[in-house]
Amino acid sequence: MIAAVMRQFKKPSGWVGKRLVGPFLNVFHAPLHELYLDTIDVQTENKILEIGFGTGRLLARMAALAKRAVVSGVDYSEDMLQEAQRRNRDLIAQNRMELRLGDLARLDYPDACFDTVCTANTVYYWPDPVNNVREMARVLRPGGKLVVAFRTTAFARFRHAQLGFTWYSVTQVKAILAEAGLVHIESRQRPLIRPPCCVVVARKAVA
Ligand SMILES: C[S@@+](CC[C@H](N)C(=O)[O-])C[C@H]1O[C@@H](n2cnc3c(N)ncnc32)[C@H](O)[C@@H]1O
């Protein structure tokens, strides 16, 4: 039962993913999502990529915050892609949003094409963390911003490898970003919220 629930968090699918898991995550992670959007600072950005967009609700909020922003998204769940497309059909029709099916391990975008790359609640599932961050940094312009939001003790009891979930501390995520070559690494936390919310933000070095 726990394994089935964790699989849905990792890759929401079917009616359960669209109608139960996606909306549940939006409510459960609401405090983290506020910190995440605040850190992205959407108003000043014009090309944003969100990885693991789930229902696409945060992409809609980013588009609403910055009328001139073009927001892109990648998720490897076909059902989440369908749900996000349904939710954002007007923005997609206006060419203000583009969504793709894809894996964060290999992003189907050219080098240095985004001002910001951001992701919420996916770090637990990164298959090869340092190389996955290198791939995110590849599509980021020099000086661009990487924003990674996560719960620091969420599901800690269920972090067994067979459930496909790894729990990270703030220090560990910062170390992954540093090893991948990112600079100016900082974190913002809401430690009193349970489970604690954390956003790590870093920059791609300017050569
Ligand atoms: C726990 S949900 C989080 C959804 C949303 N970001 C949020 O914070 O509510 C994880 C999302 O990341 C996606 N995901 C997980 N691993 C991925 C990968 N390797 N490549 C692309 N998407 C991935 C899943 O399909 C799912 O939509």
The ligand as an SDF file (V2000), in Angstrom:
LIG
                    3D

 27 29  0  0  0  0  0  0  0  0999 V2000
    5.8020   14.7150   -6.1060 C   0  0  0  0  0  0  0  0  0  0  0  0
    5.3240   15.2960   -7.7050 S   0  0  0  0  0  0  0  0  0  0  0  0
    5.5290   17.0700   -7.4910 C   0  0  0  0  0  0  0  0  0  0  0  0
    4.6500   17.8780   -8.4100 C   0  0  0  0  0  0  0  0  0  0  0  0
    4.8200   19.3960   -8.2550 C   0  0  0  0  0  0  0  0  0  0  0  0
    6.1330   19.8250   -8.6800 N   0  0  0  0  0  0  0  0  0  0  0  0
    4.5590   19.8200   -6.8290 C   0  0  0  0  0  0  0  0  0  0  0  0
    5.4750   20.2600   -6.1290 O   0  0  0  0  0  0  0  0  0  0  0  0
    3.4080   19.7090   -6.3950 O   0  0  0  0  0  0  0  0  0  0  0  0
    6.7520   14.8810   -8.6990 C   0  0  0  0  0  0  0  0  0  0  0  0
    6.5390   15.2490  -10.1580 C   0  0  0  0  0  0  0  0  0  0  0  0
    7.7970   15.1440  -10.8360 O   0  0  0  0  0  0  0  0  0  0  0  0
    7.6740   14.3040  -11.9570 C   0  0  0  0  0  0  0  0  0  0  0  0
    8.9680   13.6110  -12.1220 N   0  0  0  0  0  0  0  0  0  0  0  0
    9.5800   12.7810  -11.2300 C   0  0  0  0  0  0  0  0  0  0  0  0
   10.7200   12.3150  -11.7350 N   0  0  0  0  0  0  0  0  0  0  0  0
   10.8710   12.8680  -12.9630 C   0  0  0  0  0  0  0  0  0  0  0  0
   11.8590   12.7660  -13.9870 C   0  0  0  0  0  0  0  0  0  0  0  0
   12.9130   11.9550  -13.8580 N   0  0  0  0  0  0  0  0  0  0  0  0
   11.7050   13.4920  -15.1140 N   0  0  0  0  0  0  0  0  0  0  0  0
   10.6150   14.2860  -15.2760 C   0  0  0  0  0  0  0  0  0  0  0  0
    9.6210   14.4050  -14.3570 N   0  0  0  0  0  0  0  0  0  0  0  0
    9.7510   13.7160  -13.2100 C   0  0  0  0  0  0  0  0  0  0  0  0
    6.5080   13.3590  -11.6470 C   0  0  0  0  0  0  0  0  0  0  0  0
    5.8830   12.8230  -12.8010 O   0  0  0  0  0  0  0  0  0  0  0  0
    5.5890   14.2960  -10.8650 C   0  0  0  0  0  0  0  0  0  0  0  0
    4.7050   15.0200  -11.7090 O   0  0  0  0  0  0  0  0  0  0  0  0
  1  2  1  0
  2  3  1  0
  2 10  1  0
  3  4  1  0
  4  5  1  0
  5  6  1  0
  5  7  1  0
  7  8  2  0
  7  9  1  0
 10 11  1  0
 11 12  1  0
 11 26  1  0
 12 13  1  0
 13 14  1  0
 13 24  1  0
 14 15  1  0
 14 23  1  0
 15 16  2  0
 16 17  1  0
 17 18  1  0
 17 23  2  0
 18 19  1  0
 18 20  2  0
 20 21  1  0
 21 22  2  0
 22 23  1  0
 24 25  1  0
 24 26  1  0
 26 27  1  0
M  CHG  2   2   1   9  -1
M  END
$$$$
